[in-house]
Amino acid sequence: LWVSIVTVLVSSRLLCKMAHYTAEDYVTLTTLATTHTEKGKDNPWDEMYNKDNVIVNKMKVAGESIHRVRVQATLPYSLPVVTRMLYDLEVRRKWDKYVLETMVIETISECTDIIYMSVNTPRGISNRDLVQAREAKYDAEKGIQYILYRSVEHSKAPEKAGFVRAHTIFSGYMLQRDPTNPSHTKLVLISQNDAKGSIPKMVLNFVASRSPPEWFATFNKACEEFGPSCKVDDASSGFVGTPM
């Protein structure tokens, strides 16, 4: 009995440690989102798409087979609306046609929780699911919202039949009020996800760098359709999580 209790306590402490992000993680997200945005020979990002106000880049990461992807866009919607559309899991289920199930497994703190998400995949490919530590913080003075994700394990969400457990290496959103038009939002997504399974990494990297335009078009339309009904906390100006 005591061994079981100690095991649970140790696992819980390890989960809490893995779930929390460091200041360095936010620096990493900010650096990836804001540097090397112009073409140049020293730019580590390869441009894969630049059309209709959406720019998609990919970057090879030393020692890793999964590429990092960056999506940049400006949305004609307010920061609170864009934040809620991405962060609120109930709203996400309404507009994202690929999402099958979402839930908060455990709330770690005011800004950190463990979430579960399962997604539908094309015919012939097993559906995927994810268990992620999600953390949200904001800089009210600069008008920036950060949302970070990485994979963790959780006893309440074991792997299940019919799904392949995907792995988030490091992903996140940096959302900022457009300085030239405060009613618009600048969105930067950094994504590095391994879908796992038997799909070759080359194929995963190809799809990851070419699917964002379609997703963004869906998201843009969803903001227009569901945005007005998004609940916004006036006390925090629509931010979620805790201040930096």
N, C-alpha and C positions, 0 to 999 in steps of 0.2 A: 504493500500500500504506500509506504513512504517513498519507495523508488518511483512509483507512478506519480506521486505528488511532486517530487523533485523534478521529474522529467517534464511535467506540465509547466512548472514554474520557469525552468530553464528555457523551454521552447517559447514561452510567452515573452520572456525578456529578450531572447534572440530575435523574435518577430518584431518587437517594438524597436529594437536597434536597427534592423533592416528596413523597417517602414519609414523611419525618419531620415530626412535629407539634411545634408550639411550646406553651409554657406558656399562651399566649393561647387556643389551641384548647381546652385543658382548662377554662379559665375560661369560655369561651363555652358549652361543653357543660353545665357545672355551672349556669351562670346560666339557660340555657334549661330545664334540668331542674327547678330548684328555686324559681324566681321566678314570680309571677303564677299561683299554683296555686288561688287563690280567685276566685270571680266578682266582677266590679267593672267600673265604667265605664272605668277606665284599663287594664283587662286587654287586651293585644293578642291573646290567644288566644280563639278562638271555640270553644265546647264543641260537639262533634259527637255525643258518645256518653258516657253515664254509667250503667252498669248492670253488675251481677255483678262488682263490684270492678275494673272496667276503665273508665278515663277517657281519651277521645280528644279532643284539641284540634287546631285548625289555626291557622296564622298566615300572613298575607300578608307577603311580604318585599319591601321597596322595591326597585324596579328589576329584579325577577325575576318570571317568569311561573309558576314552580313554587312552591307553598305549602310551608311547613314544617309537619310533623306531629309531635305529641307524644303518646305513649302512656304512661300511668301505671297500675301495677298492683302488687299484693302477692301473692306466690306462696308456697304452703305447703311450700316446698322450701328447702334450705340454699343459701347463696351459692355454694359450690363446685359443686354440682349444676347450678344455673342457668347459671353461667359456662361450664362444660364443654358444656352442651347448645347454647349459642350459639356458642362459640369453636371447638370441635373439629369440623373439617369432615367427618370420617368419621361422627361422630355426627349431624351436621346432615343428611347424606344419608339417614340412616335414618328420621328422623321428619318431615322437611319434604317433603310430597308434591309440592311445586312445583319442588324442586331436581332438576336433571338431572345436573349434573356440578360438582364442586368440586375445587380443587387449590391447593397452594401453589406459585406460580411461582418465587419467589425469596425467600430469607430475607435481610433487610437487616441486622438486628441481633437481639438477644435479645428485643426487644419489638415489632419491626416486620417485616412481611413483605408481599409482594405476592401477592394471591390472585385466583383466577379462579372465577367461578360462572355457570352457565347455568340458566335457569329456564323451566319450561313455562308457557304462557299459554293462555287460552281459545281454542277453535276459531275460526279466521278471523283470528287475530292472530299475527304472527310471534313466535317465541320470542325472549327477551331474554338477553343475557349481560353480565357486568360484569368489569372488571379494577380492583381496588381496592388501595390502600395501607391496610393494617390495622395499628393500633398498640394495644397493651394495656399499661396501667399500673395500679397499685393503691396505695391508702393503707391499710396494714394497721391502723394505729391507729384509723382511723374505720370500718374495715370496708367500704371502697368499692372496687369494680372498675370501671375505665373501659375501653371498647373504642371506638376511633374508626375511621371509614372515609371515604375519598374516592377518586374515580376518578383513575387514572393510565394512561399508555400503556406498553406493554412489548413488546419485540421478540419475546418467546416466546409472546405471545398476541395475534396480529393479528386483525382482524375476519374472520369467516368466514361462508360462505354459509348461509342458513337462520336466521340470528340477527341481531337489531338490537342494536347496542352501546348499552346504557343508560348513564346518567351519574349518579354520586353526587356531589352538590354538597357536602353535609356531613351526615354521619349518625353516630350513636354510641349506645352504651348506658352508662348509669350504674346500676350494681347495688350495692345496699347492704343489709347485714344489718338486719333490722327491729329497731330499738331496743327495742321492746316484746316481741319474740319472736325471739331470735337464730337460731332454726331456720327462720325465714321470710326471704324476700328481697323488698325493694322494688325494682321494675324501672321504669326510665324509658328510653324509646326516643325519640330525636330523629331524624327522618328527612326528608331533602329529596333526592328522587331524580327524575330526568327519564328516563322510559322511552323517549324519543326516538321516531323513526318518524313516521307520519302521524296518530297519535291526537291530537286537539285537546287543548291544555293544560287546558281547562276539564274535559274528561272525566278526564284524568289526576288532577287535583286532587280531583275528586269521588270517584274510586275510592280514592285514597290515604288519604282521611280516613274512609272507611267500611269498608275491608277489615281494619283491625287487630283488631276483635273476633273475627272468624273465625280469624285467624292465632293470636291469643292463646289461644283455646280449644284449637286444635291443639297449641300449645306446652305448655299446661298438662297436657294429656293425655299428651304425649310425656315430660314430666318424670316423671310417675307411672310410665310404662312403662319408659323407658330410664334414668331417673335413678339407680337403684341400681347399674347397671353402669358408670356413668361413673368413669373413673379420676381419682383426686384425689391431688395431690402434698401429702403431709402436711407437708413441710418449709416450704411456703409457705401453708399453711392453705387450699389450693385456689385461690389467686390465679394468674393467668397474666400474663406479661409481666415488667416490672421495677417496683420501688417508685418512687413519685413523688419 
